Amino acid sequence: MIYAEFSLVLAALAAAAWLRYRLPVSAHPLSVLLNGISGMLFPYSHRGRATPSARMAADMRYPAVTPPPHTANLHGEIEYLHGDVEVTHWYAETSGGVYHLVTAGDPGNEAFIFVPGLPESWWAFHHQIADLCADYYVVAIDMKGYGQSDKRLNLDYTNPAMAAEVAELADQLGLHCFNLAGHDRGAVLTDHMTHVAALKGRILRYVRMQQSFNEPHGKPKPPHFLMKTRFGEGMFSARNFVTVLYCGWFPSNLSPATLQRLDYEFRFQGTAQALRKYFATTNFETELADRHSYLFKSMDMPTLLLQGWYDKGQHPEEYAHAADYVPDARVQFVQANHFFHLENPQSTNRAIRQFLAETAAHSTHQPAPSAQSAGPAAP
């Protein structure tokens, strides 16, 4: 009897130790289950915290709009990356909702738009922003449902609709021509941007990062079938979701400070509910069919398929013939995992700059029309 009770106590202690020390970094199905349940029971989010003594831009070049609820930064607020690289926060209203974005660099330079994926915000590209803003006008957007962008549940979260809305943003910012990059879920959206009629001929180059292309998504696949459910909302709401993703599902060796900022940007109230709505609108099979049926035909600009070599679900051999599907494409790998733009920013920035230099002859940058004169884009 004593032995049985001792065994139960020992098992309980072992389970508690595993939950305490392994759950935050485990990709085990039990970890997913326990995190999803914990998120359903104890959802974890915040409403944003204002910057103490925020510094505001002297050049308020874009008209102010009312930010969505539960945001932190002010329209025109300045933040510094790497200590001295200045970025400015803005909000802009489109026909489909209000978007949060940041800009960096000289607005007279050729523009470069970045669109992040799950579970990221504009800040996930902070290394690329800090590097490229010396030569480009860099714009990084929070996708609708993420960060400080709109999260109302009555909005249209389909990729074609959001692609048309980002085209509206480009017009409002006065960006006649621009380079474009999307990562993960952001790459699905930027694929659709190549098909927006109002952007025809305006996307100078396309950097497509970490997303399946001409072949079905390799195994293991992310559980999108769960992400559109109440349990999926619980996964997004779980306190450990960001840590599990960056340390368990895709080990990335990111610093605690980086993980903390990524977690903060993902935790704005309403994110989990909006992401569930988004995943109800799409799936891998539909996205693959869209690419083969019409999106590949729209990718007529120089295109770089930039992939992480060690992503366990997107295998390098799946991209052996990817460049055959669009007229001017090339494939390059970064020695890192899924989030290579954070894990190995030096190689990522070098690959992007090399691509920009090699395709400079294709650039037809023209002075941008003023934001006041630019009209909304139609899909």
N, C-alpha and C positions, 0 to 999 in steps of 0.2 A: 504494500500500500504506500509506504513511504517512498519506495523507488518510483512508483507511478506518479505520485505527486511531484517528486523532484524532477522527473522527466517532463511533466507538463510545464513546470516553472522554467526549466531550461529551454524548452521549445518556445515559450512565450518571450523569454529574454532574447533568444536568437532572432525571433521574428521582429521584435522591437528594434534590435540593433540593425537588422537589414533595412527596415523601414526608415530608420533614422539616418543611416549612413549610405545606403545604396539607392533608395527610392529616387532621390533627386537626380541621379546620374544613370539610371537604369533604363534600357530599352526593352526589358522583359515584358511580355504581355500582362503579367500580374501588376507590374508598375503602371501600365496604361490603364488597367481596370481600376486600381486603387486611386490613381490620380483623377480619373473621370468621376468616380463616385464622390471623392472628396470635393471636387469642384462643383458637383451638383448640390451637395449638402452645405458647403461653405465657400461660395464663390468669392474670388479674390480680385479686387479692382480698386481703382482710385479715381478721384475727380480732378486730378492735376494740381500742381502747386505753382503758384506764381513765382517768378524770378525776383528776388529781393533787389530793389533799386535797379530795375531793368533799364538798359541803355537803348535808346530809340534811334532809328536811322534819321539822318538829316535829310536824305532824299526819299520822301514818301512817294515813290514813283507809281504805286498802284493804289487805286481807290479802296478805302476801307469798307469792309462788309462785317456783318455780325458773325462772330465765330460760332461754331456749334457748341452745345453745352459740354461741360466737363473738359475744358482745354486749359492749357497753362500759359503758352506764349502769347504775347500781344502782336497785333498786326504792326509790322515795322520794327519789332524787337530784334536786337543784335545779339548773337551768340558767337563765341570763339571756339574754333576747332584747333587742336594741337597748340593751344596757347595764344596764337596770333593770327589765325586765318578767320576772317570775318564772314559770317553768314547772316542773312536776314530772314526772319519768319514773316510769312504773309498768309492771308486767307483770300480766296477768290470764289465767287459764286457762279456756278454753271446751271444749265437747265436741269441737271440731275442732282444737285446738292452743293454743299460748300466744301471746298478742298483746302487743306493746309499744305503749304510748300515752303521750301527755303531756297534762296538764291545766293550765289557767291560769284565774285569776279566782276569784270567790266561788262555792262550790258551792251556795249558796242561790239563785243567779240562774238564769234560764232558760238551758237548755243549748244548745250548738251543737256538733255532731259534724262533723269534716272527715275525708274519706277520699281520699287522694292516688292518683295513677295512675303509669304508667310514665314515667320511671325514678325515681320520687320517693318520699320518706318524709314523715313528719309535718313535717319542717323546711321542706319546700317551701311550707307555709302559715304560715311564721313571721311574715310581715307581717300576715296576717289575724288570727292569734292575738294578736299584740301590740296590735292595734287593738280587736278585739271583746271581749277579756277585761275591759275596763273595765266592760262592761255585761252580759256573758254568761259562763256557765261553759263555757269552750271545751275540747273534747276533740279531739285529733288522733291518728289511729291509723296505725301502719304496717300496710299490708295484709299478709296472710300471704304469705311468700315474699320480702318486702322488708325493708330496714332491720334492725331488731332483733327482728322477729317470727319465729315458727316457720318453718323451711324444710325440715322433714323431707319426704322424697319419697313417703312412704306416706300422706300426708294428702290430704284432699279439696279440690282447688283449683277446683271449679266455683263460678260466681258465686252460684247459689241457696244452696249450702251455706255459703259465707262470709258471705252476707247474714244468714243465720240466726245465725251465730256473732257477728256484730257486734251483733245484737239481744240476744244473751246478755250481751255486754259492757255494753250500756246498762242491763240489769237489775242486773248486778253493781255498776255505778257508782251505782245508785240513781236513774237518769234515767227518770222516768215519761213525760215529754213532752220533746221536743227538736227543734231545727232541724237540718237535715241538708244537707251539701254534699259533692259528689263531683266530681273532675276526671279527665278522660281515662278510663283503665281503671277508676278509682275510681267514675266516674259509672255505668259498667255495673253495678258491684256495688250502688251506692246505688239504682239503678232497681229491683233485685230486693229491696232492703230495703222498698220501698213495698208489696211483695206478701207480706211476712212477716206471717202472721196475728196473731202476738203483738204486732205494732207497729201494728195497725189503729187509727187515731185518735190515735196518739201522735206522729206526725211533724207538727210544727206548720207548717213551711214547708220547701221543698226548693229549694236552689240547685244547678242542674245545669250543670256547667262543661265546655265543650269536648269534646263527643261528638256524633256524628251522632244524629239523632232520628227524624223520620218518613220521611226519604228515605235511600237507600243512601249509604254513605260516598263522598264525592267522590274524584276522582283528583287527585294520586297517593295511593294507599292505602298505609298502612304494611304492610310485607311479613310479615303474620302467618303466611303459609304457610311462611316460613322460620324464624320464631321458635320453632316447635315441634320443630325438627330439631336435630341435633348442630351444624350450622353456626350456627343461631340461638343456641345456647348459647355458641358461640365469639364471636358478635357481642356478647353481653352481657358476656362475659369479657374482651373486648379493652380494652386500656389507654385507648384513645381514644373508647370508645363514648359516654360522657356528653358529652364535648366536641363530638363530631360531631353529636349530637342537638340540643344547645342552640346550637351555633354554625354548623352546616351545614344540617341538615334543617329546623330552625326557628330562624333567626337571632334571637337574643334580646338581644344587647348586655348580657349580665350581667357583673358584675365578676369578676375572677380569684378573689377570696375566696369569692364565691357559688358559682362553678363548683367550687372546691375542696371546699366543704362538701357540695354535691350529690353530687360524686363519692365522697367519703368515705362518705356514707350509703348509696350504692348498692353499695359494694364489700364488704359483709359476706359472709364466706365462705358459699357455698351458694345465693346469690341467683340466679346464672345457671342452675343446675340446676332450681331451683324454678320460675323463670319459664318455662323450656321446658315443664315439666309443666303449668303454667297454660294456656299457649297451645295445648296439645293438647286442651283441654276446650271451646274456644269459637272462634267466627269471626264476622265482621261480618254474614253472612247470617242465622245463627242468632239473633244479638242483635236484628237488625231484626225478624225474625219474632216473637220473644218480645215485643217492645214492642207490635207491632200486635195480637197475639193476646190478650195479657192485661195487660201492664205499664201501658199507657196508662190502662186502666180503674182501676188501683190508685193512680194519681197524682191523688188527690182533694183534695190539700192545695194551697195557693197555691204556684206553681212559677215560678221564674225560670230561663230558659234563657240563661246568660251565656256569650258566645262572644268569641273573639279575632278581630278584623276581618281580620287578615292571614294567617291559617292557610291555606296553599296547598292543603290537602286537605279543608278544611271551609269551603266557600264561603258567604258571607252569603246569597246567593239561595236556598240549600237550606233556609233557615229562614223563608222568606216565609210559609208556612202552618203552621209548627210549632205555634203557639199554638192551632190549631183542634183539636188531638188530645187535649188534656186540658182539664178544665172551667175551671180558673183559672190560666192560664199567660200569661206575657209573655216576649218575647225582647229582649235588650239586648246590644249589642256594646261591647267595650273596644278602644281603639286600641292594639293590640299583637298579638303572634303567639300561637302555641299556648299558651305558658306565661305568659299575661297576668297571673296572680296574682303572679308574680315580676318580670315586665318592667314592669308598670304597676300597682303595688300601690295607689297612691292612688285611681285610677279604679275599680279592683276593689273596694276597701273601701267607696268611696262608693256604688257600685251595690248592694252587698249591704246596706248600712245603709239606703239609700233603700227597697229592697224590704222590709226588715224593718219600717220605719216605716209604709209604705203598707198592709201587711197585719197591722198590730198588732191589729186588731179580731178577727182569726181566731185569735189566740193564746189558748190555754186553759191557760196555765202553772199547774201546781199544785205544792205542795211535794212534793219527791221522797220516796218511801219510802226507808227506810234500806237501805244496801247489804246488811246482814245479812239483812233480811227479803225482799229481792227474789229471786225464783226464776228459773231459767233460762227463756228464751223458746223456744218451739217454732216451726218454720217454718210 
